[in-house]
């Protein structure tokens, strides 16, 4: 599986505008299979849960709040490339449906 860090790096979407790429990726996300959706949701949980744990720890150590902010800011850098990579294989299918 090739990792895409931007929708522009997906070959089928390279010439499209941002709004078109977003719309196509939303439609491609609807095509994900149940195991793929589960994997993506588990990844999101693995990133979000530590944020809440770190926020709870702020009673003992206020530096935990800074770490929670760092993890929260890294969320899109971790989740979006995986989401784009999972959805990329459904982009040709979505584009062919639009042409009909």
MMTF fields as JSON, N, C-alpha, C and O atoms, coordinates in Angstrom:
{
  "mmtfVersion": "1.0.0",
  "mmtfProducer": "UNKNOWN",
  "numBonds": 399,
  "numAtoms": 400,
  "numGroups": 100,
  "numChains": 1,
  "numModels": 1,
  "chainsPerModel": [1],
  "groupsPerChain": [100],
  "chainIdList": ["A"],
  "bondAtomList": [4, 2, 8, 6, 12, 10, 16, 14, 20, 18, 24, 22, 28, 26, 32, 30, 36, 34, 40, 38, 44, 42, 48, 46, 52, 50, 56, 54, 60, 58, 64, 62, 68, 66, 72, 70, 76, 74, 80, 78, 84, 82, 88, 86, 92, 90, 96, 94, 100, 98, 104, 102, 108, 106, 112, 110, 116, 114, 120, 118, 124, 122, 128, 126, 132, 130, 136, 134, 140, 138, 144, 142, 148, 146, 152, 150, 156, 154, 160, 158, 164, 162, 168, 166, 172, 170, 176, 174, 180, 178, 184, 182, 188, 186, 192, 190, 196, 194, 200, 198, 204, 202, 208, 206, 212, 210, 216, 214, 220, 218, 224, 222, 228, 226, 232, 230, 236, 234, 240, 238, 244, 242, 248, 246, 252, 250, 256, 254, 260, 258, 264, 262, 268, 266, 272, 270, 276, 274, 280, 278, 284, 282, 288, 286, 292, 290, 296, 294, 300, 298, 304, 302, 308, 306, 312, 310, 316, 314, 320, 318, 324, 322, 328, 326, 332, 330, 336, 334, 340, 338, 344, 342, 348, 346, 352, 350, 356, 354, 360, 358, 364, 362, 368, 366, 372, 370, 376, 374, 380, 378, 384, 382, 388, 386, 392, 390, 396, 394],
  "bondOrderList": [1, 1, 1, 1, 1, 1, 1, 1, 1, 1, 1, 1, 1, 1, 1, 1, 1, 1, 1, 1, 1, 1, 1, 1, 1, 1, 1, 1, 1, 1, 1, 1, 1, 1, 1, 1, 1, 1, 1, 1, 1, 1, 1, 1, 1, 1, 1, 1, 1, 1, 1, 1, 1, 1, 1, 1, 1, 1, 1, 1, 1, 1, 1, 1, 1, 1, 1, 1, 1, 1, 1, 1, 1, 1, 1, 1, 1, 1, 1, 1, 1, 1, 1, 1, 1, 1, 1, 1, 1, 1, 1, 1, 1, 1, 1, 1, 1, 1, 1],
  "groupList": [{"groupName": "UNK", "atomNameList": ["N", "CA", "C", "O"], "elementList": ["N", "C", "C", "O"], "formalChargeList": [0, 0, 0, 0], "bondAtomList": [1, 0, 2, 1, 3, 2], "bondOrderList": [1, 1, 2], "singleLetterCode": "X", "chemCompType": "L-PEPTIDE LINKING"}],
  "groupTypeList": [0, 0, 0, 0, 0, 0, 0, 0, 0, 0, 0, 0, 0, 0, 0, 0, 0, 0, 0, 0, 0, 0, 0, 0, 0, 0, 0, 0, 0, 0, 0, 0, 0, 0, 0, 0, 0, 0, 0, 0, 0, 0, 0, 0, 0, 0, 0, 0, 0, 0, 0, 0, 0, 0, 0, 0, 0, 0, 0, 0, 0, 0, 0, 0, 0, 0, 0, 0, 0, 0, 0, 0, 0, 0, 0, 0, 0, 0, 0, 0, 0, 0, 0, 0, 0, 0, 0, 0, 0, 0, 0, 0, 0, 0, 0, 0, 0, 0, 0, 0],
  "groupIdList": [1, 2, 3, 4, 5, 6, 7, 8, 9, 10, 11, 12, 13, 14, 15, 16, 17, 18, 19, 20, 21, 22, 23, 24, 25, 26, 27, 28, 29, 30, 31, 32, 33, 34, 35, 36, 37, 38, 39, 40, 41, 42, 43, 44, 45, 46, 47, 48, 49, 50, 51, 52, 53, 54, 55, 56, 57, 58, 59, 60, 61, 62, 63, 64, 65, 66, 67, 68, 69, 70, 71, 72, 73, 74, 75, 76, 77, 78, 79, 80, 81, 82, 83, 84, 85, 86, 87, 88, 89, 90, 91, 92, 93, 94, 95, 96, 97, 98, 99, 100],
  "secStructList": [7, 7, 7, 7, 1, 1, 4, 4, 4, 1, 4, 4, 4, 6, 6, 1, 7, 2, 2, 2, 2, 2, 2, 2, 2, 2, 2, 2, 2, 2, 6, 7, 7, 2, 2, 2, 2, 2, 2, 2, 2, 2, 2, 2, 2, 2, 2, 2, 2, 2, 2, 2, 2, 2, 2, 2, 4, 4, 4, 6, 7, 6, 2, 2, 2, 2, 2, 2, 2, 2, 2, 2, 2, 2, 2, 2, 2, 2, 2, 2, 2, 2, 2, 2, 2, 2, 2, 2, 2, 2, 2, 2, 2, 2, 2, 2, 2, 2, 2, 7],
  "xCoordList": [0.844, 0.0, 0.892, 1.752, 0.676, 1.433, 0.79, -0.434, 1.617, 1.131, 1.056, 2.03, -0.11, -0.325, -0.482, -1.349, 0.344, 0.283, -0.633, -0.935, -1.073, -1.966, -2.854, -2.472, -4.037, -4.912, -4.338, -4.645, -3.514, -2.886, -1.882, -1.614, -1.336, -0.357, -1.002, -0.3, -2.318, -3.03, -3.123, -3.695, -2.58, -2.48, -3.817, -3.856, -4.89, -6.182, -6.772, -7.675, -6.272, -6.812, -5.865, -6.192, -4.722, -3.68, -4.13, -3.706, -4.972, -5.374, -6.667, -7.118, -7.255, -8.551, -8.365, -7.3, -9.42, -9.388, -9.566, -9.942, -9.295, -9.393, -10.806, -10.981, -11.805, -13.185, -13.576, -14.286, -13.121, -13.399, -12.691, -13.273, -11.436, -10.685, -11.356, -11.455, -11.814, -12.475, -13.759, -14.025, -14.549, -15.8, -15.548, -16.245, -14.569, -14.253, -13.749, -14.119, -12.909, -12.402, -13.517, -13.492, -14.493, -15.636, -16.428, -16.84, -16.641, -17.353, -16.541, -17.102, -15.233, -14.382, -14.392, -14.323, -14.477, -14.529, -15.803, -15.818, -16.862, -18.11, -17.978, -18.753, -17.011, -16.801, -15.914, -15.756, -15.341, -14.451, -15.196, -16.37, -14.512, -15.109, -15.144, -14.496, -15.893, -16.011, -14.667, -14.39, -13.821, -12.506, -11.644, -10.901, -11.74, -10.96, -11.462, -10.668, -12.785, -13.355, -12.974, -12.668, -12.999, -12.626, -11.173, -10.848, -10.307, -8.887, -8.669, -7.9, -9.333, -9.192, -9.721, -9.098, -10.85, -11.405, -10.539, -10.413, -9.944, -9.034, -7.783, -7.288, -7.293, -6.144, -6.488, -5.691, -7.674, -8.108, -8.182, -7.762, -8.72, -8.8, -7.424, -7.206, -6.496, -5.143, -4.448, -3.528, -4.884, -4.294, -5.039, -4.419, -6.355, -7.159, -7.106, -7.058, -7.114, -7.146, -5.957, -6.158, -4.738, -3.629, -3.807, -3.323, -4.492, -4.743, -5.552, -5.23, -6.597, -7.435, -6.708, -6.902, -5.883, -5.09, -4.124, -3.953, -3.511, -2.585, -3.311, -2.776, -4.512, -5.295, -5.654, -5.613, -6.0, -6.317, -5.092, -5.22, -3.926, -2.689, -2.251, -1.284, -2.924, -2.512, -2.665, -2.05, -3.468, -3.597, -2.27, -1.966, -1.48, -0.187, 0.974, 1.938, 0.872, 1.984, 1.426, 0.839, 1.603, 1.017, 1.686, 1.134, 2.86, 3.53, 2.743, 2.892, 1.925, 1.099, 0.17, -0.151, -0.263, -1.141, -0.42, -1.019, 0.86, 1.642, 1.798, 1.695, 2.046, 2.163, 0.835, 0.809, -0.269, -1.589, -1.796, -2.339, -1.369, -1.479, -0.629, -1.063, 0.559, 1.44, 0.812, 0.806, 0.29, -0.34, -1.569, -1.807, -2.349, -3.541, -3.175, -3.873, -2.103, -1.675, -1.101, -1.141, -0.568, -0.031, -1.117, -0.856, -2.316, -3.43, -3.609, -3.637, -3.732, -3.906, -2.703, -2.864, -1.512, -0.323, -0.252, 0.406, -0.919, -0.914, -2.099, -1.936, -3.286, -4.508, -4.77, -5.129, -4.599, -4.956, -4.185, -4.812, -2.877, -2.205, -2.742, -2.846, -3.076, -3.644, -5.024, -5.355, -5.824, -7.152, -7.057, -7.79, -6.168, -5.994, -5.533, -5.984, -4.651, -4.129, -5.202, -5.263, -6.048, -7.134, -8.179, -8.724, -8.453, -9.482, -8.986, -9.795, -7.688, -7.134, -7.528, -7.723, -7.646, -7.988, -9.437, -9.793, -10.278, -11.677, -11.918, -13.026, -10.918, -11.067, -11.444, -12.361, -10.8, -11.226, -12.683, -13.389, -13.121, -14.5, -15.457, -16.485, -15.132, -15.96, -15.961, -17.008, -14.798, -14.717, -15.514, -16.143, -15.5, -16.267, -17.772, -18.538, -18.208, -19.627, -20.041, -21.167, -19.146, -19.468, -19.599, -20.379, -18.854, -18.89, -20.178, -20.574, -20.823, -22.051, -23.241, -24.342],
  "yCoordList": [-1.173, 0.0, 1.239, 1.404, 2.083, 3.326, 4.369, 4.478, 5.124, 6.145, 7.485, 7.92, 8.132, 9.439, 10.464, 10.312, 11.501, 12.529, 13.682, 14.542, 13.705, 14.753, 14.157, 13.197, 14.728, 14.245, 14.597, 13.941, 15.619, 16.008, 14.949, 14.851, 14.173, 13.156, 11.874, 10.982, 11.771, 10.631, 10.895, 11.907, 10.019, 10.297, 10.664, 11.571, 9.99, 10.259, 11.613, 12.117, 12.198, 13.467, 14.644, 15.766, 14.413, 15.441, 16.69, 17.794, 16.542, 17.693, 18.347, 19.327, 17.824, 18.334, 19.472, 19.63, 20.258, 21.344, 20.757, 19.595, 21.564, 21.101, 20.648, 19.598, 21.406, 21.033, 19.717, 18.908, 19.497, 18.227, 17.072, 16.002, 17.288, 16.229, 15.848, 14.667, 16.844, 16.57, 15.784, 14.811, 16.19, 15.506, 14.061, 13.146, 13.863, 12.514, 11.649, 10.478, 12.208, 11.435, 11.082, 10.005, 11.968, 11.651, 10.49, 9.589, 10.512, 9.407, 8.119, 7.034, 8.236, 7.047, 6.481, 5.265, 7.344, 6.874, 6.082, 5.19, 6.397, 5.645, 4.234, 3.347, 4.024, 2.714, 1.792, 0.618, 2.302, 1.473, 0.267, 0.357, -0.842, -2.045, -1.929, -1.057, -2.801, -2.769, -2.959, -2.226, -3.897, -4.01, -2.761, -2.39, -2.117, -0.893, 0.242, 0.99, 0.363, 1.386, 1.12, 2.043, -0.147, -0.52, -0.188, 0.364, -0.51, -0.195, 1.309, 1.746, 2.088, 3.54, 4.093, 4.974, 3.592, 4.056, 3.647, 4.41, 2.47, 2.055, 2.94, 3.298, 3.278, 4.185, 5.54, 6.113, 6.046, 7.323, 7.233, 8.151, 6.118, 5.929, 5.868, 6.423, 5.193, 5.089, 6.446, 6.626, 7.385, 8.723, 9.611, 10.416, 9.472, 10.362, 9.994, 10.887, 8.719, 8.291, 8.834, 9.299, 8.795, 9.373, 10.86, 11.339, 11.585, 13.001, 13.148, 13.976, 12.349, 12.433, 11.935, 12.471, 10.925, 10.441, 11.528, 11.744, 12.193, 13.275, 14.454, 15.094, 14.743, 15.824, 15.47, 16.335, 14.227, 13.792, 13.912, 14.229, 13.665, 13.723, 15.148, 15.33, 16.153, 17.535, 17.913, 18.882, 17.175, 17.446, 17.212, 17.891, 16.264, 15.948, 16.684, 17.065, 16.875, 17.453, 18.288, 17.743, 19.598, 20.464, 20.308, 20.739, 19.702, 19.468, 18.472, 18.445, 17.677, 16.726, 17.44, 16.919, 18.638, 19.414, 19.795, 19.798, 20.114, 20.438, 19.212, 19.315, 18.055, 16.828, 16.476, 15.993, 16.716, 16.464, 17.35, 16.9, 18.592, 19.505, 19.025, 19.091, 18.551, 18.047, 16.836, 16.75, 15.911, 14.716, 15.114, 14.573, 16.057, 16.524, 17.172, 16.973, 17.934, 18.578, 17.583, 17.826, 16.468, 15.444, 14.531, 13.756, 14.619, 13.769, 13.754, 12.674, 14.925, 14.879, 14.303, 13.687, 14.495, 13.963, 12.448, 11.812, 11.876, 10.421, 9.783, 8.787, 10.351, 9.712, 9.975, 9.053, 11.195, 11.54, 10.737, 10.282, 10.535, 9.729, 8.296, 7.733, 7.719, 6.372, 6.393, 5.515, 7.4, 7.526, 7.72, 7.079, 8.591, 8.812, 7.541, 7.246, 6.798, 5.575, 4.504, 3.779, 4.401, 3.423, 3.798, 2.926, 5.083, 5.546, 5.616, 5.591, 5.703, 5.901, 4.791, 5.043, 3.577, 2.485, 2.549, 1.877, 3.335, 3.476, 4.713, 4.901, 5.544, 6.763, 6.447, 7.089, 5.501, 5.209, 4.75, 5.077, 4.006, 3.554, 4.743, 4.788, 5.688, 6.878, 7.727, 8.231, 7.893, 8.689, 8.059, 8.776, 6.731, 6.064, 6.212, 6.305, 6.235, 6.451, 7.871, 8.09, 8.837, 10.221, 10.438, 11.283, 9.692, 9.855, 9.322, 9.725, 8.425, 7.798, 8.697, 8.325],
  "zCoordList": [0.0, 0.0, 0.0, 0.866, -0.963, -1.059, -0.145, -0.082, 0.554, 1.476, 0.739, 0.125, 0.808, 0.198, 1.317, 2.177, 1.312, 2.337, 1.949, 2.777, 0.705, 0.222, -0.856, -1.525, -1.022, -2.091, -3.457, -4.453, -3.501, -4.761, -5.237, -6.435, -4.329, -4.719, -5.242, -5.719, -5.159, -5.747, -7.252, -7.658, -8.076, -9.523, -10.183, -11.014, -9.836, -10.474, -10.071, -10.739, -8.993, -8.502, -8.7, -8.316, -9.28, -9.369, -10.122, -9.781, -11.129, -11.941, -11.467, -12.059, -10.425, -9.943, -8.948, -8.35, -8.785, -7.794, -6.392, -6.236, -5.396, -4.008, -3.673, -3.054, -4.064, -3.74, -4.407, -3.809, -5.635, -6.319, -5.62, -5.436, -5.231, -4.544, -3.233, -2.902, -2.489, -1.205, -1.437, -0.731, -2.408, -2.701, -3.138, -2.699, -3.986, -4.473, -3.319, -3.223, -2.438, -1.308, -0.331, 0.264, -0.153, 0.698, 0.122, 0.852, -1.186, -1.834, -1.79, -1.639, -1.921, -1.835, -0.425, -0.247, 0.576, 1.976, 2.233, 3.082, 1.514, 1.658, 1.101, 1.461, 0.234, -0.38, 0.458, 0.122, 1.529, 2.355, 2.906, 3.266, 2.964, 3.527, 5.052, 5.631, 5.681, 7.142, 7.843, 8.792, 7.432, 8.085, 7.913, 8.821, 6.758, 6.536, 7.427, 7.999, 7.539, 8.415, 9.871, 10.625, 10.247, 11.616, 11.884, 12.936, 10.963, 11.109, 11.254, 12.111, 10.432, 10.481, 11.803, 12.397, 12.264, 13.539, 14.724, 15.682, 14.68, 15.749, 15.773, 16.841, 14.611, 14.537, 15.148, 15.891, 14.833, 15.408, 16.93, 17.634, 17.433, 18.886, 19.523, 20.6, 18.856, 19.398, 19.489, 20.288, 18.68, 18.727, 19.724, 20.42, 19.798, 20.634, 22.118, 22.963, 22.451, 23.855, 24.657, 25.779, 24.131, 24.906, 25.219, 26.245, 24.348, 24.619, 25.893, 26.745, 26.028, 27.224, 28.472, 29.564, 28.309, 29.446, 29.908, 31.108, 28.977, 29.325, 29.962, 30.867, 29.502, 30.118, 31.559, 32.434, 31.81, 33.175, 34.08, 35.263, 33.534, 34.327, 34.652, 35.392, 34.126, 34.395, 35.858, 36.305, 36.616, 38.053, 38.765, 39.747, 38.283, 38.893, 38.234, 38.898, 36.943, 36.185, 35.041, 34.106, 35.106, 34.093, 32.728, 31.716, 32.692, 31.408, 30.549, 29.327, 31.179, 30.433, 29.475, 28.407, 29.855, 28.977, 27.684, 26.609, 27.796, 26.597, 25.695, 24.473, 26.31, 25.525, 24.869, 23.737, 25.577, 24.99, 23.763, 22.754, 23.85, 22.711, 21.538, 20.388, 21.819, 20.76, 20.063, 18.835, 20.855, 20.271, 19.464, 18.385, 19.981, 19.277, 17.941, 16.947, 17.91, 16.668, 15.663, 14.457, 16.152, 15.259, 14.687, 13.767, 15.223, 14.791, 13.269, 12.68, 12.607, 11.149, 10.409, 9.356, 10.94, 10.277, 10.349, 9.525, 11.322, 11.482, 10.767, 10.062, 10.943, 10.459, 8.974, 8.241, 8.532, 7.147, 6.092, 5.135, 6.204, 5.179, 5.09, 4.0, 6.229, 6.211, 5.557, 4.761, 5.898, 5.309, 3.79, 3.037, 3.349, 1.911, 1.209, 0.102, 1.834, 1.223, 1.116, 0.123, 2.136, 2.083, 1.032, 0.355, 0.9, -0.034, -1.476, -2.404, -1.678, -3.027, -3.988, -5.177, -3.494, -4.407, -4.877, -5.845, -4.221, -4.616, -5.482, -5.985, -5.66, -6.46, -7.909, -8.422, -8.604, -9.987, -10.067, -11.02, -9.08, -9.041, -8.903, -9.578, -8.05, -7.856, -9.115, -9.522, -9.737, -10.961, -12.093, -12.871, -12.201, -13.252, -13.002, -13.961, -11.756, -11.45, -11.817, -12.264, -11.635, -11.966, -13.471, -13.909, -14.254, -15.709, -16.313, -17.407, -15.602, -16.145, -16.017, -16.421]
}
